[in-house]
Amino acid sequence: MDKSLYDEIETVPHTQFPECDTLLKHFHRHCEATPDKDFLGTRVPPQEEKGDFGPYVFTSFKEVDRQSEMIARAIRHLDLSPE
């Protein structure tokens, strides 16, 4: 992948939320401030070669946070991550 397309979080000013110096901290801030707001959207691919994609279906910050927590717990339970 072209490195010029990489995000450079260190170049983003942190004046509004100085405590959020990582993307994870920004995500958790959004989970607390707007838990029911749409966060991730997906679309069903077309069934036919020239068909249209379906409408977006969104998942909230709260639900994505819950799902990520469950995945992390499963990884720890199955001993799939290093100490």
C-alpha positions as CSV (number, residue, x, y, z in Angstrom):
1,M,0.0,0.0,0.0
2,D,1.2,3.5,-0.8
3,K,2.5,5.0,2.5
4,S,1.3,8.4,1.5
5,L,-2.2,7.1,2.2
6,Y,-1.4,6.2,5.8
7,D,-3.0,8.2,8.6
8,E,-0.6,10.2,10.6
9,I,-2.3,10.6,14.0
10,E,0.7,12.5,15.4
11,T,0.0,15.3,13.0
12,V,-3.6,15.8,14.1
13,P,-3.9,18.7,16.6
14,H,-5.1,17.5,20.0
15,T,-6.4,20.9,21.3
16,Q,-10.0,19.9,21.7
17,F,-9.4,16.6,23.5
18,P,-5.8,16.5,24.7
19,E,-6.4,13.3,26.7
20,C,-7.2,11.5,23.4
21,D,-3.8,10.8,22.1
22,T,-4.7,7.5,20.4
23,L,-7.5,6.3,18.2
24,L,-8.7,3.9,20.9
25,K,-9.1,6.8,23.4
26,H,-11.1,8.8,20.7
27,F,-13.3,5.7,20.2
28,H,-13.9,5.3,23.9
29,R,-14.7,9.0,24.2
30,H,-17.3,8.7,21.5
31,C,-18.8,5.5,23.1
32,E,-19.3,7.5,26.3
33,A,-20.6,10.7,24.7
34,T,-22.8,9.2,21.9
35,P,-23.3,5.5,22.5
36,D,-26.4,5.1,20.3
37,K,-25.0,7.1,17.3
38,D,-24.3,5.2,14.1
39,F,-20.6,4.3,13.8
40,L,-20.0,1.5,11.3
41,G,-22.0,0.9,8.2
42,T,-22.2,-2.0,5.8
43,R,-24.0,-2.7,2.6
44,V,-25.2,-6.0,1.1
45,P,-23.4,-6.6,-2.3
46,P,-25.6,-6.8,-5.4
47,Q,-27.0,-10.3,-6.2
48,E,-26.7,-9.7,-9.9
49,E,-23.5,-8.6,-11.8
50,K,-25.0,-5.2,-12.6
51,G,-27.2,-4.9,-9.6
52,D,-27.1,-2.2,-7.0
53,F,-25.8,-2.4,-3.4
54,G,-28.4,-2.5,-0.7
55,P,-28.9,0.3,1.8
56,Y,-26.4,0.9,4.5
57,V,-27.1,-0.8,7.8
58,F,-25.3,0.9,10.7
59,T,-24.0,-0.4,14.0
60,S,-23.8,2.0,17.0
61,F,-20.7,2.9,19.0
62,K,-22.1,1.0,21.9
63,E,-22.7,-2.2,19.9
64,V,-19.2,-2.0,18.3
65,D,-17.7,-1.5,21.7
66,R,-19.6,-4.5,23.1
67,Q,-18.6,-6.7,20.1
68,S,-14.9,-5.7,20.4
69,E,-15.0,-6.4,24.1
70,M,-16.4,-9.9,23.5
71,I,-13.8,-10.6,20.8
72,A,-11.0,-9.5,23.2
73,R,-12.4,-11.8,25.9
74,A,-12.6,-14.7,23.6
75,I,-9.0,-14.2,22.5
76,R,-7.8,-14.1,26.1
77,H,-9.9,-17.1,27.0
78,L,-8.5,-19.1,24.1
79,D,-5.0,-18.0,25.0
80,L,-4.5,-16.6,21.6
81,S,-2.6,-13.4,22.6
82,P,0.8,-13.1,24.2
83,E,1.1,-11.9,27.8
